[in-house]
Structure formats: structure tokens, C-alpha cells
Amino acid sequence: MSREDKHSNINAFRIAGFRLGLKQASIWLRPELLVPDQPDSKKIDDELLERFGIEPREVNLRITRRLTAKEQTAQQFAWQIMALASNLLQSIKIPCFDRGAILDVQCVHEDSQRYRLSCLFPAIEEQSLRWVSDCFERAYRLVSRLADPGQTDAEMADLLEALHEKFITEAKKQIPGGDSTIPVLKTAFQLDIPFIYLGQGIYQLGWGVHRRLSDRSTSGMDSAVGATISQDKHTTARILRQAGLPAPIHSIAGTREEAAEAAQRIGFPVVIKPADKDRGEGVTVNIRDVDGVYAAFDSASALSKHILVEKQVPGICHRILVAGDTSAYTVARLPIAVIGDGIHTVRELIAQSNQREARRAKHRRHSLFPCDELADETLKSRGFSFESIPENGVHAQLRPIETTQWGGLPKVFSDDIHPENIKIALQAAKLMNLNVAGVDLISEDICKPWYENGAVINEVNFAPYLGLRYAYQRSGAEKLVQNLFPQGARIPVEIYIGDKSAWVAAQARLHTLASSGTRVFCTSHTRTMDIDGEIRLQLVEDGLYARCRALLMNPAAEALLLVVQTDELLFKGLPVDSIDEFTMVNENLLSMNDPTRPAASNSAHRLVASFTPYQRAKAA
């Protein structure tokens, strides 16, 4: 197999192993960069923060020689490109959270502004290097434009629009996963929980006996049957009622006439919505007559053949995120609104808000604030107009309800929700056999128990959306991920370096651990064993790296012993991001490319140097 992959003038090692203490597996990139003359690094950092949410971070520089002034400029410019490339990969659902390390930066030829960058950059196994290359090149072009003092806001807006429409939107269609994939994996990364990509948007979180399969905000702990039930609001409500939980009164309608009959039977006002859609799609509220029923039915029918006519319950919708036996957060989803300052009109507040959003990369924007006929009607229904000047802190609502399409504003009630409301949310999730669920409770006052004010469980959502924009979302994601690992996410990994003597030492350790009841596996580059004997593994490409990864996926593994007998890991990197202990038994290593010959004389010591940054501190 070739050690290099060439795509769009970026060279990269294929194998993504752990190197130089980076917390993500990495590949080696060697792009050429045309560095602007004296770019304003502070301005670029400010632009990256405002437009992409990229916090400035100290350069991870691994160059020991003294850099010239021009080389220092080039390495700072390259670091900003690497930061944006990492951000763009996340935007297309590839979990690239480390920014890598700069190994060298050299002028291509004298008096030139062109530099050759050598760096380690994160990469996910089984994901095409094409995406790394594409994001790196787009980041290079964008940072170069940000460095141009003549760049106008209008020109940058066009660039960001093209980035979103021509790249991010199309790339996301080709990469499996969902909107919650990156929030879950980023949270795991911050909690020092390892993950492995398995394909089709599915990741393994944790190792061995602790492993969990993760898909968006769901895991293997969530029932497939419960997922199916939750997709049908009519069935969900019926099951909730049968279990003695509060649920909406509604009826299925196949025609406009059936919908009108159901509305008259149930009693106005009613809500009409698709029975099998999420995110507020096709929902019409506050319907008070037959003509309204007809219009709402037509709207919902454009999205689904299964239409619900539902008795409208007073109050607002509160999302209770259930994670195991706890509530991760409770938040009211209020309709999109501008917030008054006592100075500006609603129209001016809308313009100001949209101007701020327009400066952000499109994939990071909130929904734009509408200034249309529906906004005018919504404002008037609440005593406002576009020319009103709302008092400081007053919400001027622009839509009748919150939906994903229209956007909204969160109001957190995690500390105020009544315990009885949390109790029924947990019951509803368990009823569906869902470990994680978004339970929507419509209540006039979430601080009061549901049985006092007629609150109802409107929906139980499988794979609820997770975000990281707000503090409550970040806290909720952390609780959700921690809930998956009550016993921790890692298993001990020990390394023995040397020839047959290293294998003998590892075998002695295997028997010691096994005698204490630990299910331990021991592997070299050619042989894998547990206490009962040899384990047969069929791998596409054999070796210590591949055998270790296979054992990390084994749900029986409680500890792992790696016997390093070749220089393989010097080329591929480590297969793990942490080591509990490593022991140099001797320096007698073989060559990976020719196991009949010894490796270079310094290979064992180079391996020890590569292991050292990944050795976990021992508990006191």
C-alpha cells in the first residue's frame, strides 16, 4: 500500500494513528501556501471568531530551530487555516476537534511568499481524505481573503453563501450522520471518551466492555421498537393514555371533511398537523372555524397522508431532555421574537438582528428574523406593529409558534420545573424503552404539577436534537454522554516492547490479571490470546495496529496487553490515545516491511518517546 495519498496537491499519510501527543489520530499534510505580506493576524482571529465561532488558540508548534520573522508569519497564517479547516470538517459532520501540529514551515525558494507546510492534521479512519483536502483548501482560500485589507463585507457575504450552498450543503448529503452527531462526539472528546468510526454515521464510544454504539443522540440502549412508535404521534398518544399519562385528545383524518367533522366533535380551537413529522413541520395552531380547518388540512397534507386533528391545550411547549434516569434539561421553545431595548422600533430591531446574523457563516446562523405579512399579523395579535418600540427586555413575537423552519428562542426551566412533570417525562421515555428521549410537555406553568393545570405530553421524540450553541445545551449533552458510561469508558492498555522475551512478560501479566477475574487479551502483530488460548482474527491487513483496534471493539475485553515486536507503530502511529503503562523488555525489534531483518537500532527508543505523551497519570 502506498504511504501517500495525493488529492488536490495535498500529500498525506493514509494511516491515521495517534502521534506527538495529539488527542485525535492524525495524518501528515504537506501543502504549499502563498502567504500574504504582513497579514493582520489579530483581524483574522477576530473574523474567524465572529463568523465561524473559532476561539484563538496558541499554535501547536513542533519546530525546534529559530524561525525567521517571515517564517513566524507563515506558521501563524497556516495555524489559522488549520483551525478553519477543522471547523469546516465539523460543519459537514466529520468529528475533527484537534487542530493538529505544525512540524515545519519552509520558504519554497528565496524571496518568495510561497511556503511548504509540514503538519499533522486530524483524520477519521474510514472517512475519505478527500474531505480533509477539500476543507483545507477552502480554509486556505477563505483565510487568504480575510487577510486581504481590501475585502468588503459584501464580497465576504458572497463567499460565505457560496461556501454553504456549493460545498457544505452538498457535502452533508454525502456524509452519513445527523445534526446531533457532532455535538455528541465533541462532548465525548471533551470528556476524554474515545470514539471509533464504524460507518454509516455510526460511532463506537468507549472501549471493550464499556463500548456503546452511537447514532446522533441515540445509542444501542434505545429500543428500535420505541423509535418506531415515537414516529407516529397518534400511536404514541394512545399508548401514553393507556399507561395513565396525560396525552392530547385527537383524531386521524383522511379528508378535509373528516378533519372538519373531527374538529367540531373535539371542539375548537384545534391544532392540525402531520402525525409522522417532526420539528413543527406542517403544524397549524389556534384553528377556530371550518375554513381554518380546510386550509390547515391542505397545508399538512402536502407533507403527509396521516393528518391529526387535535384539541388545542393552553400553554407552551417545553422540551424535557431525558437521559437515563434523569432530566438533562428543561427548556421552553418560544416563537422567534426580537427583544426590545426601549429605543428602536420592531422593524429596526429586525434589521439589526439580521445584519448581525448575515456576518456569520451560513451554517452557524440563527433563523433570520422575518418582516413579512405573517410577522405583521402575529405582532398585531399581541398589540404591536413594526413601528412599535418595545420596552427593554420585552419580546415582540414574530411567529405564532416555534418550529425548526421559523426558529425560536429558548427559555430554560431546568431549576424550576415541578418534580411531578419530570416524573411523567421519565415514565414516558421508559414506556417507549428509550434511554434518551425528547419529551415535549405543553403546560401553562411548568412550575406546577401537570395534574393541576391540564398539561399534556405532546410528543416523545426518538433521537432528539442536541446543540452546543447555548450553555443549557452543552450541559445537557454532557449529562447525556456521561449517562452512557456509569463505569467509565476506557479499559487499561499496557505495552511491552521487545522480542520473544516481551511476549513472555506479557503472558505472565495476562495470567496475573486473569487470576483476579479480569477478562484480558494479549496481542502482538501476528498473534492474539486470552487466558483460554489463541484468538483467531481475520483482518484485511494484519498487524499490531489492526489487532489492537479489533480488540477495542470486543465487548468482552476488560484489559489489553500490546506486545510491540516491530517498528510498525513508528509509521502508523499508535492505535490508542492513552496507555496505562509501557515496559521496555529489550531493544530487539524487527522491521515491519521485512520481519526477517532487524529494525533500525534506535527504533525501540523512538517508540518509547512516542508512547510517553500518551501515558496516563497514575491515580494517587
C-alpha positions as CSV (number, residue, x, y, z in Angstrom):
1,M,0.0,0.0,0.0
2,S,1.3,3.4,-0.9
3,R,2.2,5.5,2.1
4,E,1.0,8.7,0.4
5,D,-2.4,9.7,-0.9
6,K,-2.4,12.6,-3.4
7,H,-5.6,14.7,-3.8
8,S,-5.7,18.3,-4.9
9,N,-1.9,18.9,-4.3
10,I,-2.1,17.8,-0.7
11,N,0.1,14.8,0.3
12,A,-1.0,12.8,3.3
13,F,-0.1,9.6,5.1
14,R,-3.0,7.2,4.7
15,I,-2.9,5.7,8.2
16,A,-4.4,7.9,10.9
17,G,-2.7,6.9,14.1
18,F,-2.0,8.9,17.3
19,R,1.2,10.9,17.1
20,L,3.1,13.6,19.1
21,G,0.5,13.7,21.9
22,L,-2.4,14.8,19.7
23,K,-5.7,13.7,21.1
24,Q,-7.0,12.6,17.7
25,A,-5.5,10.3,15.2
26,S,-3.7,12.3,12.5
27,I,-2.2,12.2,9.0
28,W,0.7,14.2,7.7
29,L,-0.1,17.0,5.3
30,R,2.4,18.9,3.1
31,P,0.6,21.7,1.3
32,E,2.2,24.7,-0.3
33,L,0.8,28.1,0.8
34,L,1.1,31.5,-0.7
35,V,1.4,33.7,2.5
36,P,0.2,37.3,2.2
37,D,2.8,40.0,3.1
38,Q,2.3,41.0,6.7
39,P,-1.2,39.8,7.3
40,D,-3.1,41.3,10.2
41,S,-3.3,38.1,12.4
42,K,-5.4,39.8,15.1
43,K,-8.0,40.9,12.5
44,I,-8.1,37.3,11.0
45,D,-8.6,35.9,14.5
46,D,-11.4,38.3,15.2
47,E,-13.1,37.5,11.9
48,L,-12.8,33.7,12.5
49,L,-14.4,34.1,15.9
50,E,-17.3,36.3,14.7
51,R,-18.0,34.4,11.5
52,F,-17.2,30.8,12.5
53,G,-17.1,30.8,16.3
54,I,-13.4,29.8,16.3
55,E,-11.7,30.7,19.5
56,P,-8.0,31.7,19.1
57,R,-5.6,29.1,20.4
58,E,-1.9,29.0,20.9
59,V,0.0,27.5,17.9
60,N,0.9,23.8,18.5
61,L,4.4,24.3,17.1
62,R,6.9,21.4,17.0
63,I,9.8,23.2,15.3
64,T,12.9,23.4,17.4
65,R,15.0,25.7,15.2
66,R,14.7,29.5,15.5
67,L,12.2,30.9,12.9
68,T,12.8,34.0,10.8
69,A,10.2,36.8,11.0
70,K,8.7,35.6,7.7
71,E,8.5,32.0,8.9
72,Q,6.7,33.1,12.1
73,T,4.2,34.9,9.9
74,A,3.8,31.9,7.7
75,Q,3.3,29.5,10.7
76,Q,0.6,31.8,12.2
77,F,-1.2,32.0,8.9
78,A,-1.0,28.2,8.5
79,W,-2.4,27.7,12.0
80,Q,-5.4,29.9,11.2
81,I,-6.0,27.8,8.1
82,M,-5.8,24.6,10.1
83,A,-8.3,26.0,12.7
84,L,-10.8,26.9,10.0
85,A,-10.3,23.5,8.2
86,S,-11.1,21.7,11.4
87,N,-14.2,23.9,11.8
88,L,-15.4,23.2,8.3
89,L,-15.0,19.4,8.7
90,Q,-17.2,19.6,11.8
91,S,-19.8,21.6,9.7
92,I,-20.1,18.6,7.3
93,K,-20.4,16.1,10.2
94,I,-16.8,14.9,10.4
95,P,-15.6,15.0,14.0
96,C,-12.3,16.9,13.7
97,F,-11.8,18.6,17.1
98,D,-8.0,18.8,17.5
99,R,-6.3,21.4,15.3
100,G,-3.1,19.3,14.7
101,A,0.5,20.4,15.0
102,I,2.9,22.3,12.8
103,L,6.1,20.3,12.2
104,D,7.9,22.7,9.8
105,V,7.3,25.7,7.5
106,Q,9.9,26.5,4.9
107,C,10.1,29.0,2.1
108,V,9.9,27.2,-1.3
109,H,12.6,29.5,-2.8
110,E,14.4,32.6,-1.9
111,D,12.4,35.9,-1.8
112,S,9.2,34.0,-2.4
113,Q,6.0,34.3,-0.3
114,R,5.3,30.6,-1.1
115,Y,5.9,28.2,1.8
116,R,5.8,24.5,2.2
117,L,3.9,23.5,5.3
118,S,4.5,20.2,7.1
119,C,1.9,19.4,9.7
120,L,-0.1,16.7,11.4
121,F,-3.8,17.1,10.9
122,P,-6.7,15.1,12.4
123,A,-8.4,12.5,10.2
124,I,-11.1,9.9,10.8
125,E,-10.4,6.4,9.7
126,E,-12.9,5.2,7.0
127,Q,-13.7,8.8,6.0
128,S,-12.3,9.8,2.6
129,L,-9.2,12.0,2.7
130,R,-11.0,14.0,0.0
131,W,-12.9,15.8,2.7
132,V,-9.8,16.8,4.6
133,S,-8.3,18.0,1.4
134,D,-11.4,20.0,0.3
135,C,-11.8,21.6,3.7
136,F,-8.1,22.5,4.0
137,E,-8.1,24.1,0.5
138,R,-11.4,26.1,1.2
139,A,-10.0,27.2,4.5
140,Y,-6.8,28.4,2.8
141,R,-8.8,30.5,0.3
142,L,-11.1,31.9,2.9
143,V,-8.3,32.9,5.3
144,S,-6.4,34.5,2.4
145,R,-9.5,36.6,1.6
146,L,-9.9,37.5,5.3
147,A,-6.2,38.7,5.2
148,D,-6.9,41.0,2.3
149,P,-7.4,44.5,3.6
150,G,-9.5,45.4,0.6
151,Q,-12.0,42.6,1.2
152,T,-15.5,44.1,1.6
153,D,-18.4,42.7,3.7
154,A,-20.5,42.2,0.6
155,E,-17.8,40.2,-1.1
156,M,-17.3,38.1,2.0
157,A,-21.0,37.5,2.3
158,D,-21.0,36.2,-1.3
159,L,-18.1,33.8,-0.4
160,L,-19.9,32.5,2.7
161,E,-23.1,32.0,0.7
162,A,-21.2,30.0,-2.0
163,L,-19.4,28.0,0.8
164,H,-22.7,27.0,2.2
165,E,-24.7,26.3,-0.9
166,K,-21.9,24.8,-3.1
167,F,-20.0,22.9,-0.5
168,I,-21.4,22.4,3.0
169,T,-25.0,21.6,1.9
170,E,-23.9,19.2,-0.8
171,A,-21.2,17.6,1.4
172,K,-23.6,17.0,4.3
173,K,-25.8,15.0,1.9
174,Q,-22.9,12.6,1.1
175,I,-21.7,12.1,4.7
176,P,-23.9,9.9,6.9
177,G,-25.0,11.2,10.3
178,G,-27.3,13.8,11.7
179,D,-27.3,17.3,13.3
180,S,-26.6,15.8,16.7
181,T,-23.6,13.7,15.6
182,I,-21.0,16.4,16.1
183,P,-22.5,17.7,19.5
184,V,-22.4,14.2,20.9
185,L,-18.8,13.4,19.6
186,K,-17.5,16.8,20.6
187,T,-18.8,16.3,24.1
188,A,-17.3,12.9,24.3
189,F,-14.0,14.3,23.1
190,Q,-14.1,17.0,25.8
191,L,-14.9,14.3,28.4
192,D,-11.9,12.2,27.3
193,I,-14.1,9.5,25.9
194,P,-12.6,7.8,22.9
195,F,-14.6,7.1,19.7
196,I,-14.1,5.0,16.6
197,Y,-16.0,5.5,13.3
198,L,-17.8,2.3,12.2
199,G,-19.5,3.7,9.0
200,Q,-23.0,4.9,8.1
201,G,-22.8,7.7,10.7
202,I,-22.4,5.1,13.5
203,Y,-19.6,5.6,16.1
204,Q,-18.4,3.4,18.9
205,L,-17.9,5.4,22.1
206,G,-15.6,3.8,24.7
207,W,-13.6,0.6,24.5
208,G,-14.1,-3.0,25.1
209,V,-16.6,-3.9,27.8
210,H,-17.6,-0.3,28.0
211,R,-18.3,0.3,24.3
212,R,-21.6,1.9,23.2
213,L,-22.8,2.3,19.7
214,S,-23.9,5.9,19.0
215,D,-26.0,7.3,16.2
216,R,-26.8,11.0,16.5
217,S,-28.2,11.4,20.1
218,T,-29.2,7.7,20.4
219,S,-27.3,4.7,21.4
220,G,-27.7,0.9,21.5
221,M,-29.5,1.4,24.8
222,D,-32.5,2.8,22.9
223,S,-35.2,0.4,21.6
224,A,-35.8,0.1,17.9
225,V,-39.5,-0.6,18.7
226,G,-39.7,2.6,20.8
227,A,-38.2,4.5,17.9
228,T,-40.9,3.2,15.6
229,I,-43.7,4.1,18.0
230,S,-42.4,7.6,18.5
231,Q,-42.6,8.3,14.8
232,D,-46.4,8.1,15.0
233,K,-47.9,10.8,17.2
234,H,-51.4,9.1,17.2
235,T,-50.0,5.7,18.4
236,T,-47.7,7.4,20.9
237,A,-50.7,9.3,22.5
238,R,-52.8,6.2,22.6
239,I,-50.1,4.3,24.5
240,L,-49.5,7.2,26.9
241,R,-53.2,7.4,27.7
242,Q,-53.4,3.6,28.2
243,A,-50.5,3.9,30.7
244,G,-52.3,6.6,32.6
245,L,-50.2,9.5,31.4
246,P,-51.6,12.8,30.1
247,A,-51.8,12.9,26.3
248,P,-53.6,15.0,23.7
249,I,-57.1,14.3,22.5
250,H,-57.1,13.9,18.8
251,S,-58.4,12.1,15.7
252,I,-57.0,10.9,12.5
253,A,-58.5,12.5,9.3
254,G,-58.1,11.3,5.7
255,T,-60.1,14.1,4.0
256,R,-60.9,17.8,4.6
257,E,-64.4,16.8,5.5
258,E,-63.2,14.2,8.1
259,A,-61.0,16.9,9.6
260,A,-63.8,19.4,9.9
261,E,-66.1,16.7,11.5
262,A,-63.3,15.8,13.9
263,A,-62.7,19.4,14.8
264,Q,-66.4,20.0,15.5
265,R,-66.6,16.9,17.6
266,I,-63.5,17.6,19.6
267,G,-64.3,21.3,19.9
268,F,-62.5,24.4,18.7
269,P,-59.8,25.6,18.9
270,V,-57.8,22.8,17.4
271,V,-54.4,22.1,16.1
272,I,-53.8,20.3,12.8
273,K,-50.5,18.6,12.0
274,P,-49.0,15.6,10.3
275,A,-48.9,12.5,12.5
276,D,-45.5,11.4,11.3
277,K,-43.4,14.6,11.0
278,D,-41.0,16.4,13.4
279,R,-39.7,19.9,14.0
280,G,-43.0,21.6,13.8
281,E,-43.4,20.8,10.1
282,G,-46.9,21.4,8.7
283,V,-48.4,22.4,12.1
284,T,-51.2,25.0,12.3
285,V,-52.4,26.2,15.7
286,N,-55.4,28.1,17.0
287,I,-57.8,27.0,14.3
288,R,-61.3,28.3,15.3
289,D,-63.6,27.5,12.3
290,V,-64.2,25.1,9.4
291,D,-62.5,27.3,6.8
292,G,-59.4,27.3,9.0
293,V,-59.6,23.5,9.2
294,Y,-59.7,23.2,5.4
295,A,-56.6,25.5,4.9
296,A,-54.6,23.7,7.7
297,F,-55.5,20.3,6.3
298,D,-54.3,21.3,2.9
299,S,-51.0,22.5,4.3
300,A,-50.4,19.4,6.4
301,S,-51.5,17.1,3.5
302,A,-48.6,18.5,1.4
303,L,-46.2,16.8,3.8
304,S,-48.0,13.6,4.9
305,K,-51.0,11.4,4.3
306,H,-51.6,10.9,8.0
307,I,-53.2,14.0,9.5
308,L,-54.1,14.7,13.1
309,V,-56.8,16.9,14.3
310,E,-56.0,17.7,18.0
311,K,-57.7,19.5,20.8
312,Q,-55.6,22.6,21.5
313,V,-54.2,22.7,25.0
314,P,-53.4,26.1,26.5
315,G,-49.8,26.8,27.3
316,I,-46.4,26.5,25.6
317,C,-44.3,23.5,24.7
318,H,-41.4,22.6,27.0
319,R,-38.7,20.1,25.9
320,I,-37.6,17.8,28.7
321,L,-34.5,16.0,27.6
322,V,-34.4,12.6,29.3
323,A,-31.1,10.8,29.7
324,G,-31.4,7.5,31.5
325,D,-32.9,8.1,34.9
326,T,-32.5,11.9,34.9
327,S,-33.6,15.0,33.2
328,A,-30.7,16.7,31.4
329,Y,-32.6,20.0,30.9
330,T,-36.0,21.6,30.5
331,V,-36.4,24.4,28.1
332,A,-39.4,26.3,26.7
333,R,-39.4,26.7,23.0
334,L,-40.7,30.2,22.4
335,P,-41.6,31.6,19.0
336,I,-38.9,33.7,17.3
337,A,-39.0,37.3,18.5
338,V,-36.9,40.4,18.7
339,I,-36.2,41.7,22.2
340,G,-36.9,45.4,22.9
341,D,-34.4,47.9,24.1
342,G,-36.8,50.8,24.6
343,I,-35.1,52.8,21.8
344,H,-35.6,51.0,18.5
345,T,-38.7,50.0,16.6
346,V,-39.5,46.4,15.9
347,R,-38.6,47.0,12.2
348,E,-35.2,48.4,13.3
349,L,-34.6,45.6,15.7
350,I,-35.3,43.0,13.0
351,A,-32.9,44.8,10.6
352,Q,-30.1,44.9,13.3
353,S,-30.6,41.3,14.2
354,N,-30.4,40.1,10.6
355,Q,-27.4,42.3,9.9
356,R,-25.5,40.5,12.8
357,E,-26.6,37.1,11.6
358,A,-25.5,37.9,8.0
359,R,-21.9,38.3,9.1
360,R,-21.8,34.7,10.4
361,A,-21.1,31.7,8.2
362,K,-24.5,30.5,7.0
363,H,-24.3,27.1,8.7
364,R,-23.9,29.0,12.1
365,R,-26.7,31.4,11.7
366,H,-29.9,31.5,13.7
367,S,-33.0,31.7,11.5
368,L,-33.4,35.2,10.0
369,F,-36.0,37.4,11.7
370,P,-39.0,37.7,9.4
371,C,-40.5,41.0,8.4
372,D,-43.5,39.8,6.4
373,E,-47.3,39.5,6.4
374,L,-47.4,36.7,9.0
375,A,-45.0,38.6,11.2
376,D,-47.3,41.7,10.9
377,E,-50.3,39.5,11.9
378,T,-48.5,37.9,14.8
379,L,-47.4,41.3,16.1
380,K,-50.9,42.8,15.8
381,S,-52.4,39.9,17.7
382,R,-50.1,40.8,20.6
383,G,-50.6,44.6,20.5
384,F,-47.5,45.5,18.5
385,S,-46.7,46.7,15.0
386,F,-43.5,47.1,13.0
387,E,-43.3,50.7,14.2
388,S,-43.8,49.9,17.9
389,I,-40.9,50.5,20.3
390,P,-40.9,47.6,22.8
391,E,-39.7,48.3,26.3
392,N,-36.3,47.0,27.4
393,G,-36.4,43.2,27.6
394,V,-39.9,42.8,26.1
395,H,-40.3,40.1,23.4
396,A,-42.0,41.2,20.2
397,Q,-43.2,37.8,18.8
398,L,-42.9,37.4,15.0
399,R,-44.4,33.9,14.6
400,P,-47.4,32.2,16.3
401,I,-45.3,29.1,17.3
402,E,-41.8,27.8,17.3
403,T,-40.7,25.5,14.5
404,T,-37.3,24.4,13.1
405,Q,-38.2,26.3,9.9
406,W,-39.0,29.6,11.7
407,G,-36.6,29.3,14.6
408,G,-37.3,30.3,18.1
409,L,-35.9,31.5,21.5
410,P,-35.1,29.2,24.4
411,K,-36.1,29.8,28.0
412,V,-34.6,27.4,30.5
413,F,-36.7,25.9,33.3
414,S,-34.3,23.2,34.4
415,D,-34.2,24.5,38.0
416,D,-37.9,25.5,38.2
417,I,-39.8,22.6,36.7
418,H,-42.0,20.7,39.1
419,P,-40.7,17.2,40.0
420,E,-44.0,15.6,39.0
421,N,-43.5,16.9,35.5
422,I,-40.0,15.4,35.3
423,K,-41.5,12.2,36.7
424,I,-44.0,11.7,33.9
425,A,-41.3,12.6,31.3
426,L,-39.1,9.8,32.7
427,Q,-42.1,7.4,32.7
428,A,-43.0,8.3,29.1
429,A,-39.4,7.6,27.9
430,K,-39.3,4.3,29.8
431,L,-42.7,3.3,28.4
432,M,-41.1,3.5,24.9
433,N,-37.9,1.8,26.1
434,L,-35.9,4.9,25.2
435,N,-32.8,5.7,27.2
436,V,-32.7,9.1,25.6
437,A,-35.8,11.0,24.5
438,G,-37.1,14.5,24.0
439,V,-40.4,14.6,25.9
440,D,-42.5,17.6,24.9
441,L,-44.9,18.8,27.7
442,I,-47.4,21.5,26.9
443,S,-48.1,23.4,30.1
444,E,-49.3,26.9,31.1
445,D,-47.0,26.8,34.1
446,I,-44.2,24.2,34.1
447,C,-43.5,25.0,37.8
448,K,-46.9,23.4,38.7
449,P,-47.6,19.7,38.5
450,W,-49.3,18.5,35.3
451,Y,-52.5,17.4,37.1
452,E,-53.2,20.9,38.4
453,N,-53.3,22.7,35.1
454,G,-54.2,20.1,32.5
455,A,-50.7,19.8,30.9
456,V,-50.2,17.0,28.3
457,I,-47.3,15.1,26.8
458,N,-47.5,16.3,23.3
459,E,-44.7,14.1,21.8
460,V,-42.0,11.6,22.8
461,N,-39.1,12.1,20.4
462,F,-36.6,9.5,19.4
463,A,-33.1,10.9,18.6
464,P,-33.8,14.4,20.0
465,Y,-31.8,17.2,18.6
466,L,-28.7,18.3,20.6
467,G,-26.9,21.5,20.1
468,L,-23.9,23.3,21.6
469,R,-24.8,26.9,21.0
470,Y,-26.3,27.6,24.4
471,A,-25.0,26.7,27.9
472,Y,-28.0,24.5,28.7
473,Q,-27.4,22.5,25.5
474,R,-23.8,21.9,26.4
475,S,-24.7,20.9,29.9
476,G,-27.4,18.6,28.6
477,A,-25.1,17.0,26.1
478,E,-22.6,16.3,28.8
479,K,-25.2,14.7,31.0
480,L,-26.4,12.6,28.1
481,V,-22.9,11.3,27.2
482,Q,-21.9,10.7,30.9
483,N,-25.1,8.7,31.3
484,L,-23.8,6.1,28.8
485,F,-20.7,5.4,30.9
486,P,-21.5,4.8,34.6
487,Q,-18.4,2.6,34.9
488,G,-16.1,4.7,32.8
489,A,-15.4,4.5,29.0
490,R,-11.8,3.1,28.9
491,I,-10.1,-0.2,29.6
492,P,-6.5,-0.5,30.8
493,V,-3.9,-0.7,28.0
494,E,-0.3,-1.9,28.7
495,I,2.6,-2.2,26.3
496,Y,5.6,-4.5,26.3
497,I,8.5,-3.7,23.9
498,G,11.0,-6.3,22.7
499,D,11.4,-9.8,21.2
500,K,10.1,-13.1,22.5
501,S,11.0,-12.0,26.0
502,A,8.4,-9.2,25.7
503,W,5.8,-11.8,24.8
504,V,6.7,-13.9,27.8
505,A,6.5,-10.9,30.1
506,A,3.1,-10.0,28.7
507,Q,1.9,-13.6,29.1
508,A,2.9,-13.5,32.8
509,R,0.9,-10.3,33.2
510,L,-2.1,-11.9,31.4
511,H,-2.2,-14.7,33.9
512,T,-1.9,-12.3,36.9
513,L,-4.8,-10.1,35.6
514,A,-6.9,-13.2,34.7
515,S,-6.5,-14.7,38.1
516,S,-8.1,-11.6,39.6
517,G,-11.2,-12.0,37.4
518,T,-10.3,-9.6,34.6
519,R,-11.0,-10.6,31.0
520,V,-7.7,-9.6,29.4
521,F,-6.4,-10.0,25.9
522,C,-2.8,-10.0,24.8
523,T,-1.7,-9.4,21.2
524,S,1.4,-8.9,19.1
525,H,1.4,-8.1,15.3
526,T,0.8,-11.8,14.5
527,R,-0.8,-13.5,17.5
528,T,-3.7,-12.7,19.8
529,M,-4.6,-14.7,23.0
530,D,-6.7,-14.7,26.1
531,I,-6.5,-17.0,29.1
532,D,-8.2,-19.8,27.2
533,G,-5.9,-19.8,24.3
534,E,-5.3,-18.2,20.9
535,I,-8.0,-15.9,19.3
536,R,-8.4,-16.2,15.5
537,L,-8.8,-12.8,13.8
538,Q,-9.4,-12.4,10.1
539,L,-8.2,-8.9,9.1
540,V,-7.9,-7.1,5.8
541,E,-4.4,-6.0,6.8
542,D,-2.7,-7.8,9.7
543,G,-0.5,-6.2,12.2
544,L,-0.5,-4.8,15.8
545,Y,-2.4,-1.7,14.9
546,A,-5.3,-3.7,13.3
547,R,-5.4,-6.3,16.0
548,C,-5.5,-3.7,18.7
549,R,-8.4,-1.9,17.1
550,A,-10.3,-5.2,16.7
551,L,-9.9,-5.9,20.4
552,L,-11.1,-2.4,21.4
553,M,-14.3,-3.3,19.6
554,N,-14.6,-6.6,21.5
555,P,-17.3,-6.2,24.2
556,A,-15.7,-8.9,26.3
557,A,-12.4,-7.0,26.7
558,E,-11.7,-5.6,30.1
559,A,-7.9,-5.0,29.7
560,L,-5.5,-5.1,26.8
561,L,-1.8,-6.0,26.6
562,L,0.1,-5.0,23.4
563,V,3.4,-6.6,22.6
564,V,5.5,-4.4,20.3
565,Q,8.0,-6.5,18.3
566,T,8.4,-4.4,15.1
567,D,8.7,-0.8,14.2
568,E,5.2,-0.8,12.7
569,L,3.8,1.9,15.1
570,L,6.6,4.3,14.1
571,F,4.9,4.5,10.7
572,K,1.3,4.0,11.5
573,G,1.1,5.9,14.8
574,L,-0.5,4.5,18.0
575,P,-3.9,2.7,17.8
576,V,-4.9,4.2,21.1
577,D,-4.9,7.7,22.7
578,S,-3.9,6.6,26.1
579,I,-1.5,4.0,27.7
580,D,-1.6,3.0,31.3
581,E,1.9,1.5,31.3
582,F,4.7,0.6,29.0
583,T,7.8,-1.6,29.6
584,M,10.9,-1.9,27.6
585,V,11.9,-5.5,27.9
586,N,14.7,-5.2,25.3
587,E,15.5,-3.3,22.1
588,N,15.4,-6.3,19.7
589,L,12.7,-5.1,17.2
590,L,12.1,-6.3,13.7
591,S,11.4,-4.3,10.5
592,M,7.7,-4.1,9.7
593,N,8.5,-4.2,5.9
594,D,10.8,-7.2,6.3
595,P,10.3,-9.2,9.5
596,T,13.4,-11.3,8.8
597,R,15.6,-8.3,9.4
598,P,16.1,-6.1,12.5
599,A,14.6,-2.6,12.7
600,A,16.9,0.4,12.9
601,S,18.9,0.5,16.0
602,N,17.1,3.4,17.6
603,S,13.6,2.2,16.9
604,A,12.8,1.0,20.4
605,H,13.8,4.3,21.9
606,R,11.8,6.2,19.3
607,L,8.8,4.1,20.2
608,V,9.3,4.9,23.9
609,A,9.4,8.6,23.0
610,S,6.2,8.3,21.0
611,F,4.4,6.4,23.9
612,T,5.4,8.8,26.6
613,P,2.9,11.6,25.7
614,Y,0.1,9.1,25.9
615,Q,0.9,7.6,29.3
616,R,-1.9,8.2,31.7
617,A,-1.1,9.7,35.1
618,K,-1.5,7.1,37.8
619,A,-4.1,7.8,40.4
620,A,-2.8,8.9,43.8
